[in-house]
Amino acid sequence: MHTVVVGTTGVTASDVLAVARGGAQVELSDEAVSALAAAREIVEALAAKPEPVYGVSTGFGALATRHISPELRAQLQRNIVRSHAAGMGPHVEREVVRALMFLRLKTVCSGRTGVRPSVAQTMADILNAGITPVVHEFGSLGCSGDLAPLSHCALTLMGEGDAEGPDGTIRPAGELLAEHGIEPVELREKEGLALLNGTDGMLGMLVMALADLDTLYKSADITAALSLEALLGTDRVLAPELHAIRPHPGQGASAANMLAVLKGSELTGHHQDDAPRVQDAYSVRCAPQVAGAGRDTMTHARLVADRELASAVDNPVVLPDGRVESNGNFHGAPVAYVLDFLAIAAADLGSITERRTDRLLDKNRSHGLPPFLADDAGVDSGLMIAQYTQAALVSEMKRLAVPASADSIPSSAMQEDHVSMGWSAARKLRTAVDNLTRIVAIELYAATRAIELRTGLTPAPASQAAISAARAAGVAGPGPDRFLSPDLAAADAFVRGGHLVEAVEPVTGPLA
């Protein structure tokens, strides 16, 4: 099995995906163990001094003014975990929790938190055993880190609370640790706070959303090309020289993808009515501009994610010169903003995708296709309600595009008086990505049917490959009305699994 080695300088997006989704094993580097030990020496030296140091010998948040005596400090660290594990609502997905745990381990291994090496090793052991703490939907404001979600993870580290075993069964965490020979951690000075104070949940969800959107934007370029072809549109608007004079990189990439899919098509540029189009509608002609803007938004989001993956997010932090300093690096604003940006871009991509589908179904705008792509219009309703479903998804996408990061609710007796809501931004982005996948799948379903209804002209080889692969995957073609939900579910699975891109790239070459 693949092993990810965690050092002092952060991790990569591919590391996160390997651990969160691929079940990769985690190993601490010798460098990380040394850095952990060195930072711990500094914390223990400060703990022995009479002067109060935040997080080491004081309370937390609005209670930071109280100096805690040495005999109460272990209790203080236990108490912060127990009291902060206050999440409510549905359980968060296993891959999100594994990303959350792994990214907290990443910061711990930086040597900037003052956590003992044994604590870090136990975190790795829990990941490697496939034990996943139960984390709830609600509890994080995205400032002072994802406090409640991380607290539920730390609770498992202590052998308390509930967790999911490798078999998916939820049981007491202490039982699961014992079965895997893992000794619960007895937290000491600074350690409870260090396990809770990071942007790890929102960052993990950002990394996974970017991976999903990378495939999804390629899929959307393919379905846009299929719709253009089915509508007998022109591919001249995709010419590289046109996009070179407005040099947004994402726009050029989307146009190049569409052009590659359409290469060799006999359908583009033909008309079946008496009023040839001078121009295609915006939803067809401007597809690269809209999808491209989303791609460029992803580029910025990746930059933010990469910076955060290289960061050590904690408060206070142990600096190389031995100082332990309070800071505000736990604030989730940088991550929260891009999570919201991505939801906005995804909503717009879903909107333009639905407009193309609607055009395919409207006999007044589809240039010779039957109403609703029905087999016997009137007797058959065709894909009429598939578009309703798509429209409902688009409407939900627009609501999900409302930025969470524009909100703030003061907490901790006004000590934490401005928060990022980054966790909420990440949660709604996950829903948006799911919905966008379904929207693209419905366009695929409609466009492939429409192309097959065009007789006498041969579609592009890449289009034929997409249609053949979709049919082989259970995405049915034209015919009389039938139970439509299973067909749409098959299309969704085909897009969600990346199979549309896989079907086309052997013909087009790698898509951008």
DRENZADO-407831 format. One record per residue (C-alpha): x, y, z. Coordinates in pm, whole numbers, padded with zeros to 5 digits, always signed. Example, Ala and Ser with C-alpha at 12.3 -4.5 7.8 and 13.67 -1.06 7.14 Angstrom:
+01230-00450+00780+01367-00106+00714
//
This chain:
+00000+00000+00000+00114+00354-00075+00278+00538+00217+00279+00915+00269+00574+01045+00470+00498+01361+00670+00788+01598+00723+00822+01951+00860+00747+02145+00543+00387+02051+00476+00220+01809+00237+00083+01812-00116-00270+01790-00248-00194+01443-00382-00085+01338-00032-00421+01452+00107-00612+01262-00161-00403+00950-00107-00478+00942+00266-00838+01070+00258-00964+00872-00039-00701+00611-00110-00642+00481+00243-00267+00543+00218-00055+00470+00524+00110+00759+00708+00465+00770+00837+00652+01040+01031+00989+01142+00893+01297+01144+01119+01315+01519+01061+00959+01562+01187+01025+01354+01500+01333+01565+01578+01142+01889+01525+00860+01767+01749+01103+01680+02028+01286+02013+02003+00965+02216+02017+00838+02010+02309+01150+02095+02510+01070+02464+02463+00710+02420+02579+00813+02223+02886+01071+02485+02979+00806+02758+02954+00560+02548+03153+00809+02533+03440+00831+02912+03463+00601+03122+03682+00509+03362+03399+00181+03269+03224+00204+03162+02859-00116+03138+02654-00218+02780+02584+00059+02642+02806-00032+02773+03149-00350+02975+03090-00713+02917+03001-00838+02964+02646-01024+03225+02446-01208+03468+02673-01074+03268+02971-00709+03328+02879-00657+03564+03174-00654+03283+03427-00318+03132+03518-00349+02754+03558-00142+02580+03825+00075+02283+03718-00140+02019+03887-00446+02127+03685-00288+02154+03341-00348+01796+03227-00710+01838+03331-00722+02167+03139-00610+01995+02816-00863+01713+02858-01136+01961+02935-01081+02173+02627-01119+01866+02405-01428+01738+02585-01601+02075+02600-01518+02169+02242-01642+01835+02104-01988+01993+02080-02085+01919+01722-02439+01838+01617-02617+01713+01310-02540+01443+01052-02206+01264+01049-01945+01410+00816-01813+01185+00538-01524+00951+00616-01296+01107+00353-01346+01452+00504-01258+01331+00853-00947+01151+00729-00836+01467+00550-00905+01666+00866-00694+01433+01082-00411+01410+00830-00385+01787+00786-00378+01842+01163-00095+01587+01177+00079+01786+00903+00083+02099+01121+00181+01905+01433+00481+01760+01245+00601+02109+01153+00753+02140+01499+00565+02465+01557+00299+02333+01795+00491+02190+02091+00320+01851+02074+00518+01545+02183+00634+01298+01915+00426+01024+02078+00106+01220+02022+00186+01266+01653+00264+00896+01620-00069+00805+01777-00247+01029+01527-00071+00842+01246-00154+00506+01405-00526+00589+01416-00524+00687+01048-00333+00372+00957-00578+00154+01151-00869+00294+00950-01036+00436+01261-01242+00745+01177-01377+00971+01452-01744+01066+01436-01755+01433+01336-02078+01627+01303-02198+01873+01039-02233+02175+01266-01986+02320+01515-01718+02509+01324-01718+02884+01263-01392+02860+01069-01196+03069+01317-00964+02949+01590-00972+02667+01341-01239+02406+01281-01274+02372+01656-01561+02129+01709-01467+01892+01422-01105+01878+01535-01215+01829+01896-01411+01518+01801-01092+01385+01638-00887+01467+01948-01149+01293+02164-01079+00971+01973-00708+01022+02037-00792+01023+02409-00994+00702+02370-01324+00878+02428-01637+00939+02222-01744+00739+01918-01557+00643+01604-01611+00437+01292-01408+00122+01257-01252-00005+00934-01570-00206+00873-01789+00105+00890-01944+00019+01227-01964+00302+01482-01842+00199+01826-01680+00354+02135-01340+00489+02036-01168+00326+02332-01274-00019+02215-01146+00043+01864-00809+00171+01988-00769-00130+02214-00846-00373+01931-00567-00218+01725-00318-00199+02010-00322+00180+02025-00273+00340+02366-00493+00647+02429-00305+00973+02474-00287+01153+02809-00262+01514+02695-00012+01754+02853+00052+02129+02836-00040+02292+02507-00137+01963+02338-00515+01982+02365-00516+02330+02216-00270+02231+01942-00498+01950+01826-00795+02185+01776-00659+02503+01627-00642+02473+01247-00816+02523+00914-00778+02152+00839-01140+02061+00768-01209+02342+00524-00868+02288+00360-00926+01915+00316-01262+01978+00155-01105+02242-00072-00840+01997-00191-01100+01729-00267-01335+01974-00438-01053+02092-00665-00976+01733-00762-01341+01668-00843-01385+01996-01030-01077+01929-01243-01250+01625-01392-01588+01794-01395-01474+02096-01594-01325+01866-01858-01652+01675-01865-01845+02001-01905-01627+02099-02202-01709+01764-02362-02084+01793-02307-02080+02152-02433-01911+02028-02751-02169+01750-02786-02451+02001-02752-02291+02233-03008-02269+01940-03246-02626+01828-03179-02749+02183-03244-02552+02201-03572-02359+02493-03430-02035+02634-03562-01698+02547-03419-01536+02851-03579-01582+03042-03251-01339+02796-03091-01046+02893-03314-00726+02952-03113-00665+03291-03273-00995+03421-03135-00905+03322-02781-00549+03447-02814-00674+03805-02835-00845+03765-02497-00575+03561-02328-00746+03420-02022-00577+03079-01981-00890+02892-01875-01091+03021-02169-00825+02907-02413-00808+02566-02249-01184+02513-02264-01201+02623-02627-00915+02389-02716-01090+02100-02540-01414+02162-02727-01233+02195-03059-01050+01867-02999-01378+01688-02927-01539+01829-03242-01251+01751-03477-01379+01559-03780-01748+01627-03718-01982+01651-04016-02256+01813-03805-02101+02147-03719-02198+02445-03928-02501+02284-04095-02857+02418-04079-03193+02248-04123-03408+02558-04151-03454+02842-04397-03286+03104-04181-02923+03009-04131-02773+03134-03806-02513+03404-03824-02424+03327-03463-02509+03057-03211-02680+03148-02885-02465+03261-02594-02501+02929-02411-02325+02763-02706-02098+03039-02834-01977+03156-02491-01924+02813-02337-01543+02853-02325-01567+03196-02169-01787+03077-01882-01613+02745-01820-01277+02916-01865-01351+03174-01598-01430+02887-01364-01102+02722-01455-00911+03039-01373-01093+03059-01041-00971+02705-00974-00615+02813-01051-00636+03081-00784-00796+02836-00540-00511+02588-00597-00259+02862-00518-00436+02930-00187-00461+02558-00111-00091+02502-00183+00006+02788+00049-00215+02650+00323-00079+02299+00273+00268+02440+00339+00152+02628+00650+00176+02553+01022-00155+02678+01161-00175+02694+01540-00202+02945+01823+00030+02998+01995+00319+02875+01782+00673+02775+01873+00914+02985+01666+01264+02872+01562+01424+03118+01807+01241+02958+02099+00966+03213+02143+00606+03097+02185+00386+03365+02032+00014+03418+01991-00108+03492+01639-00415+03495+01414-00305+03245+01149-00594+03015+01236-00841+03256+01074-01000+03079+00778-01061+03380+00552-00813+03288+00273-00959+02939+00240-01318+03047+00295-01306+03302+00014-01190+03056-00251-01442+02796-00137-01712+03055-00201-01556+03164-00531-01566+02803-00652-01933+02768-00557-02015+03083-00755-01826+02958-01062-01988+02615-01034-02334+02773-01019-02270+02969-01337-02139+02661-01516-02450+02471-01409-02668+02756-01533-02519+02773-01883-02524+02392-01906-02897+02383-01833-02962+02648-02099-02802+02428-02365-03011+02131-02253-03329+02337-02274-03233+02447-02625-03188+02083-02731-03545+02005-02615-03722+02307-02765-03834+02235-03124-03838+02610-03195-03467+02643-03118-03318+02299-03178-03297+02326-03559-03489+02018-03659-03481+01797-03351-03812+01648-03228-03984+01818-02933-03818+01713-02607-03620+01457-02811-03929+01237-02781-03981+00923-02987-04343+01008-03063-04406+01358-02930-04743+01384-02762-04759+01016-02686-04408+01042-02542-04285+01327-02319-03920+01253-02394-03674+01439-02173-03915+01711-02063-03890+01636-01692-03518+01560-01706-03481+01931-01780-03709+02010-01483-03473+01811-01263-03178+01994-01408-03350+02329-01348-03419+02235-00985-03051+02151-00940-02947+02482-01098-03180+02672-00866-03021+02497-00568-02676+02582-00706-02767+02951-00708-02865+02934-00341-02541+02752-00262-02350+03032-00436-02446+03280-00162-02112+03334+00015-02072+03193+00363-01756+03399+00414-01954+03725+00405-02113+03623+00736-01971+03643+01084-02124+03570+01425-01920+03681+01728-01834+03410+01981-01638+03346+02303-01773+03651+02483-01662+03879+02196-01298+03760+02215-01351+03582+01883-01555+03863+01734-01495+03801+01364-01507+03452+01216-01468+03314+00862-01747+03056+00829-01503+02863+00610-01631+02522+00723-01980+02623+00608-01838+02741+00276-01670+02403+00232-01981+02206+00321-02199+02387+00068-01928+02357-00198-01937+01979-00159-02311+01988-00228-02255+02222-00522-02000+01984-00677-02245+01695-00640-02522+01897-00804-02301+02020-01087-02211+01659-01165-02579+01576-01204-02639+01883-01420-02356+01790-01657-02483+01430-01662-02826+01545-01781-02668+01750-02060-02470+01442-02159-02788+01236-02164-02971+01489-02382-02684+01572-02616-02594+01211-02693-02958+01132-02769-02986+01440-02991-02673+01346-03189-02810+00997-03249-03133+01149-03379-02938+01337-03646-02923+01105-03946-02720+01141-04262-02428+01324-04101-02144+01163-03905-02051+01301-03563-01690+01356-03459-01487+01047-03368-01456+01172-03010-01832+01217-02990-01882+00865-03118-01642+00736-02854-01832+00921-02580-02166+00787-02701-02041+00430-02730-01888+00435-02383-02200+00589-02233-02423+00327-02392-02194+00051-02268-02223+00198-01918-02602+00176-01923-02681+00529-02039-02964+00445-02277-03017+00609-02615-03329+00724-02806-03655+00536-02785-04005+00541-02639-04063+00677-02290-03934+00463-02005-03854+00496-01635-03602+00779-01662-03441+00797-01318-03221+00487-01369-03097+00630-01700-03007+00960-01535-02839+00777-01247-02627+00586-01499-02529+00913-01667-02441+01061-01329-02219+00764-01242-02054+00785-01584-01960+01151-01536-01884+01126-01163-01639+00843-01214-01446+01034-01480-01549+00782-01746-01662+01047-01994-01315+01199-01997-01159+00853-02013-01371+00768-02319-01278+01079-02511-00908+01126-02439-00787+00825-02642-00926+01011-02944-00847+01371-02855-00531+01324-02655-00511+01458-02297-00759+01739-02235-00647+02053-02053
//
